Amino acid sequence: MLTGLRNRAYYVEELNRLTRKGPWPVAVIAIDLNGLKAVNDDHGHVAGDALLRRAGEVLSKAVGGSGCAARIGGDEFAVLLSGADERAAQAVMEHVTSLQELNNQFYPGQLLSLAMGVAVAWDGAAVGAAVHQADIAMYEAKARYYESHGTDRRQR
């Protein structure tokens, strides 16, 4: 409800459907909101909720009707793109980044920052592995973000 995106239950159902029926390839984009704990700690949960809503707006606009964008955890999101290869998924990620930058111009102060990772499954048997690979790539992007900002994500 908060983000306007699908929830985890819908995401799991869609993931299972795509695993069984396709169409393949299926691109999985794992996304994490950088700095939510720090915003909640420093400015309160109302500010954190506002950041989550902004993330939902960006993902909803970037994905549109071409895929399934869902909030699957506290600060975790995922996008499923059926019939999409790596190039199509990269285009969606670039669109997310450009909308994120535009969003930050409209909401000065607390910057919206998303760490993203992508993987593609070429058949149903590989969907689970693609989810795992996208998570790994997202965590690598998240580590680069915190390293470049000189903070430890576990403390903030």
C-alpha positions as CSV (number, residue, x, y, z in Angstrom):
1,M,0.0,0.0,0.0
2,L,2.7,2.5,1.0
3,T,4.6,2.3,-2.3
4,G,1.8,1.6,-4.7
5,L,3.7,-1.5,-6.0
6,R,2.8,-5.1,-5.9
7,N,3.5,-7.0,-2.6
8,R,5.8,-9.9,-1.9
9,A,3.0,-12.5,-2.2
10,Y,2.1,-11.3,-5.7
11,Y,5.8,-11.2,-6.7
12,V,6.2,-14.9,-5.6
13,E,3.1,-15.9,-7.4
14,E,4.3,-14.1,-10.6
15,L,7.8,-15.6,-10.2
16,N,6.2,-19.1,-10.0
17,R,4.0,-18.5,-13.0
18,L,7.0,-17.3,-15.1
19,T,9.0,-20.3,-14.0
20,R,6.3,-22.6,-15.2
21,K,5.1,-20.9,-18.3
22,G,7.4,-18.1,-19.4
23,P,7.7,-16.3,-21.8
24,W,11.5,-16.5,-21.7
25,P,13.9,-15.0,-21.3
26,V,12.9,-13.5,-17.9
27,A,15.0,-10.7,-16.5
28,V,15.1,-10.2,-12.8
29,I,16.2,-6.9,-11.3
30,A,16.9,-6.9,-7.6
31,I,16.7,-3.4,-6.0
32,D,17.5,-2.1,-2.6
33,L,17.0,1.4,-1.2
34,N,20.3,2.9,0.1
35,G,20.3,4.7,3.4
36,L,16.8,3.9,4.7
37,K,18.0,3.0,8.2
38,A,19.9,6.3,8.4
39,V,16.9,8.3,7.3
40,N,14.6,6.5,9.8
41,D,17.2,7.0,12.6
42,D,18.0,10.6,11.9
43,H,14.6,12.0,10.6
44,G,12.0,9.5,11.8
45,H,9.9,6.9,10.1
46,V,7.6,9.4,8.4
47,A,10.7,10.6,6.4
48,G,11.6,6.9,5.7
49,D,8.1,6.2,4.5
50,A,8.3,9.2,2.2
51,L,11.5,7.8,0.7
52,L,9.8,4.4,0.2
53,R,6.9,6.1,-1.6
54,R,9.3,7.9,-3.9
55,A,11.1,4.7,-4.7
56,G,7.7,3.2,-5.6
57,E,6.8,6.1,-7.8
58,V,10.1,5.8,-9.7
59,L,9.8,2.0,-10.2
60,S,6.2,2.2,-11.2
61,K,6.9,4.8,-13.9
62,A,10.0,3.0,-15.1
63,V,8.4,-0.4,-15.4
64,G,4.9,0.6,-16.4
65,G,2.9,-2.3,-17.8
66,S,5.9,-4.1,-19.2
67,G,6.7,-6.0,-16.1
68,C,6.0,-6.6,-12.4
69,A,7.5,-4.2,-9.9
70,A,7.1,-5.2,-6.3
71,R,8.2,-4.3,-2.8
72,I,9.4,-7.6,-1.4
73,G,10.8,-6.5,1.9
74,G,11.4,-3.4,4.1
75,D,13.7,-1.6,1.7
76,E,13.9,-4.3,-1.0
77,F,12.2,-4.3,-4.3
78,A,12.2,-6.5,-7.4
79,V,11.2,-6.2,-11.0
80,L,10.3,-9.2,-13.2
81,L,10.4,-8.6,-17.0
82,S,9.1,-11.5,-19.1
83,G,10.4,-11.8,-22.6
84,A,13.3,-9.5,-21.7
85,D,17.0,-10.1,-22.3
86,E,20.0,-8.4,-20.6
87,R,19.8,-5.5,-23.0
88,A,16.1,-4.8,-22.3
89,A,16.7,-5.1,-18.5
90,Q,19.7,-2.7,-18.8
91,A,17.4,-0.2,-20.6
92,V,14.8,-0.5,-17.7
93,M,17.6,0.1,-15.1
94,E,18.8,3.1,-17.0
95,H,15.3,4.5,-17.1
96,V,15.0,3.9,-13.3
97,T,18.3,5.8,-12.8
98,S,17.1,8.7,-14.9
99,L,13.8,8.9,-13.1
100,Q,15.6,8.7,-9.8
101,E,17.7,11.7,-10.8
102,L,14.6,13.6,-11.8
103,N,12.9,12.7,-8.6
104,N,15.8,14.0,-6.6
105,Q,15.5,17.4,-8.3
106,F,11.8,17.6,-7.2
107,Y,12.6,16.5,-3.6
108,P,15.7,18.3,-2.5
109,G,17.2,17.3,0.8
110,Q,17.0,13.5,1.2
111,L,18.4,11.9,-2.0
112,L,16.7,8.7,-3.3
113,S,19.4,6.2,-4.1
114,L,18.8,2.7,-5.4
115,A,21.3,-0.2,-5.7
116,M,20.4,-2.5,-8.6
117,G,21.5,-5.9,-9.9
118,V,20.2,-7.9,-12.8
119,A,20.3,-11.4,-14.2
120,V,18.4,-13.2,-16.9
121,A,16.9,-16.7,-17.0
122,W,16.6,-18.3,-20.4
123,D,14.3,-21.1,-19.3
124,G,12.1,-22.0,-16.3
125,A,14.8,-24.1,-14.6
126,A,17.1,-21.0,-14.4
127,V,14.7,-18.5,-12.8
128,G,15.7,-19.3,-9.2
129,A,19.4,-19.0,-10.1
130,A,18.7,-15.6,-11.8
131,V,17.0,-14.3,-8.7
132,H,20.0,-15.3,-6.7
133,Q,22.5,-13.8,-9.2
134,A,20.5,-10.5,-9.3
135,D,20.7,-10.3,-5.5
136,I,24.4,-10.8,-5.6
137,A,24.9,-8.1,-8.2
138,M,22.6,-5.8,-6.2
139,Y,24.6,-6.3,-3.0
140,E,27.8,-5.6,-4.9
141,A,26.3,-2.3,-6.1
142,K,25.2,-1.6,-2.6
143,A,28.7,-2.2,-1.2
144,R,30.1,0.1,-3.8
145,Y,27.6,2.8,-2.8
146,Y,28.5,2.6,0.9
147,E,32.2,2.4,0.1
148,S,32.1,5.5,-2.0
149,H,30.2,7.3,0.7
150,G,32.6,6.2,3.5
151,T,29.9,4.5,5.6
152,D,29.2,1.0,6.8
153,R,25.8,-0.1,5.8
154,R,25.5,-2.3,8.9
155,Q,25.8,0.7,11.2
156,R,23.5,3.0,9.2
